[in-house]
Amino acid sequence: MVNMATHLPVGIVLLLSVLIANINGDNIYRLCVTNRVNVLNRCQTVKRGDSQVECVPVADSVDCALKMQQGDADFGVFTAEEALLASDFIDKSVRVVADIRHVERSTDPYAFEAVAVVKNTYEGTLNSLKGSNFCHPGFAPGGLWTDSVLKHFERFVVSTPCEKSLSVVEQEIKALSHFFKSACRPGPWVQDDMFDNRLKMNYSNLCELCDSPKTCSYASHESGSHRAALTCLTHRGGDVAYVALRYLRQYFGLESGFTAMADMNDFKILCPDGSTEPLDNPSPCAWVQQPWSGVLARRDIANTLQPLLLSWLVNQPIDLPAWQEALWDLMMEPDHVINSVSSLLSNFVRQSGETRQACSGSVKWCTVEKTEKQKCEWLKAAVQTHGIQPSIDCVEAKSNFECWGHVRDGIANIVTVDTEYGYIVRKSFNLSPLAYLDSGLNANYQILAIINSSDKQIKSWQNIRQKKACFPEFGGLAWISTVATLIENRQLARMCPHAAAMGSFFGGACAPGAKDIEHTRGSGVVPAKLCSVCSTHNSSDSCSTTSSSVYYGDLGALRCLANGFGNIAFVDYRQLQGSNGRLAQDIDPSAYRVLCRNGSLAQSVGLNVDNNCALSYGVGSEIVARADRSETRNTELTELLLEMDQWFGSTSPSKMDSVFHMYSEFQGTKDLLFKDATRGLVLPNDVGYSYVNDYKKLQDINSVCVKTRNSGVAIIPSIIVLIAVFISPFVI
C-alpha cells in the first residue's frame, strides 16, 4: 500500500490533520446563554479542562434562534413557547435533539395537557354546553399558561359575533357571557384595571360561580387555580371545567399519594369532537398538549452533538468535572433529567388547531426599513403564539415621515415616535399618544438655552430679542420649548401659528426643516429668516434635515453657536452625551453658559444644570395613533400594548420572560420599534409621572393659540405678513 501522505504537500497534510481532529470530536460547540441565569462564572468554568462547549451571550430566545440560523451559535434550551415562536422562522435550520423533563414525570410525553371535564350526565354536542356553568382555572400574572392555552377551550366552543362598537376583548367576553349561564373566570381579564372592573361589572355572570363573585376570585387563590376550578365543578354547581390533566388526576385520586376529593364515576372527560372518555383513561383526549423544554441544535451538527449532550448532562450530576457541572447548571433545572429526542422543530411544537376568532382584526404597525420590519414580524409571531388579540401586521415605510403619513391615512394604525417629533406628528399628521415609554431619567430629554461663556451682552430673555438663534430642527423639542419659554416670560405673543412670531422675535435663525413641507405643514407663512443663519455657511442644503447639513441636529446647533453664526443655541443636552453619559470630546463645556428658564444665567459656566434651569425636560418617546380614533379603538390598541408589555416587556413577571424582549436591540441594531432603554408604558391618564406631565404641558402650550377679537387667530400685523410674502417666504 502506498503512503499517500508522503506524496502530499505539507499544507494539505496539516489541513487533513485539522479535519480529522474535528471529526474525532475536538469541535467547540457554542451554547446560547441568556442573562436570566448568573452565567459569568459558569461560562468561564464551562471552557475549562477537556470541555468542548463555550457560551454565546444572547438577549432572549429570538436572539438565540437568529444566531443559530446565521451560524453564530450551535445549540440552546428553548421552552415550549420559545420553540413554538422560533418554528415560524428557523424550522429548516435546526433539529430538536433532546427535551428536559421533571424527574418524577420523566415518562410523561408532555409538560402538561389541558382537558375539559363534564358531569357524567352530559350528552350531546359541544353546542349543548350553551346555558351551562363554566369553571375556569383563572388568569394569573406570570403564570405558565399563556392566553393561547387559557382561552383555547373558550374560543373553540364559543363563536364570537363581530360587533364593531366593542373592542375585540369585549366582543369575546360578551359572547362568553351570553353562551354560559354562569361561570368563575378569576384573575385579570385585561391589563387595564379600570377596563377590567367595567367588564366584570357588565358581564358579572362570569364571576357568579366564584367563592367571591364581587372580587371574581376563588377563596384559595385570587387569580384562580386548577384545584379550585375542579372544586367549582364538583361542589359549586359547575357543569364543565377546563384544567390541567395532572391536577385532574390528583384531585380524583388517580395519582398515587393523593386522596380523591370527589367520585370519579360522576364525571368524564369531554373531547374536542364532542365525545367523552372516562377519567381514568391513561391517554385521554386533550385540548392542548404542550411539550417539555427542548434542546435545539443546528441541523448540520445535530447528529454529532446529540450523543455528546447525553454523555455530558448525566441525570445524576455527582462528582463531575467542573466544566460539566457548569454546563448542567446552565442548561438544566433542579429535579430535571435530559431525554433523547430526534424531531423536526415543527413536529415537536405541534399543538391543537388555531382558534383565533374571525372578527378579531389586526393592528398594522408601521416600521422603517428592513431590520425593523423583521423585528416586527417576530413580535407579530410572539403575539400570535401567546394568543393575544388583536393580532399584529407589519407595514414597511421608507422614512419616519412616510410612516406618520401611513398612520394618518389609515395604511398603518400605530407607530413609536421620538418625542423630538411629537409636535410635528400632532400638528402635521393629526396623531395623538396611546402611551408614553418610560425609559428612566437618563433617557429623557433636557432642553437647554446655551450662550458663549464670553458673551457679556446676554443676561436675560429680554436680551435675546433680535439675536440670532440656532435650533436642531424646526418643530422639534428645542423649538417648541423655546416657544413655551418665551411665552412664559412674556417675550413672545401667543400667535397662531408660532413660526411668524419666532421670525419676528429673532434677528435670524437656523432651524433646519423650515423649508420642508413635512415639517412646516400647518405652520402658515414661515419667514425666510428662520434659515438665514444656516445660509451663511457655504452649503446648498444647509437648512435641510439631511446628514450633510452641518447645522442639523443638537450637535449641529451647538456647532452653529461655536462657529459664531448664532448668539444662542437651543439643544437637548442628553443628545450631546454619548452612551457613557459623557459629552463628546470636541465639546468644551467651559466655553458655554446656560440661560435658565426663569431668565437668569446659570451660576457657573458649563452645561451641567438641573431641570429647574432647563427650558423643559420629559419623556423620550411615545406610541401614537390617529387622533380621531374611536373610544373603542383606543381601548383595543391600549389593551394590546399592555398585553405585549406584560409578556414581552423588561419588567414582565412571566416565567417565560426570555421568549422575546421587545425593548431590546435586534440583530445588533438598537432602538427598533421601541427605545432599548424602555422599562414600561405610561398611559395618558396616568398622572404620577412628572416627566410625562411636563411633556404634555409643553405640547398643550404649543397647541393653543389666543384668538383675536376681530377674526381669528394670529395676532400678527398684516403688513408683516405682506412683507414676509415678498421676502422669499416659504408658504405652506
Secondary structure by P-SEA (a helix, b strand, c coil): cccccccccaaaaaaaaaaaaaaaccbbbbbbbccccccaaaaaaaacccccbbbbbbccaaaaaaaaaacccccccccaaaaaaacccccccccccccccccccccccccbbbbbbbcccccccccccccbbbbbccccccccccccccaaaaaacccccccccccaaaaaaaaaaaaccbbbbcccccccaaaaaaaaaaaccccccccccccccccccccccaaaaaaaacccccccccccaaaaaaaaccccccccccccccbbbbcccccccccccccccccbbbbcbbbbccccccccaaaaaaaaaccccccccaaaaaaaaacccccbbbbbbbcccccccccccccccccbbbbbbbbcccaaaaaaaaaaaaaaaaccccbbbbbbbccaaaaaaaaaaccccbbbbcccaaaaaaaccbbbbccccccccccbbbbbbcccccccccccccccccbbbbbcccccaaaaaaaaaaaaaccccccccaaaaaaaaccbbbbccccccccccccccccccccccccccccccccccccccccccaaaaaaaaaaccccbbbbcccccccccccccccccccccccccccccccccccccccccccccccccccccccccccaaaaaaaaaaaaaaaacccccccccccccccccccccccccccccccccccccccccccaaaaaaaaaaaaaabbbbccccccccccaaaaaaaaacccccc
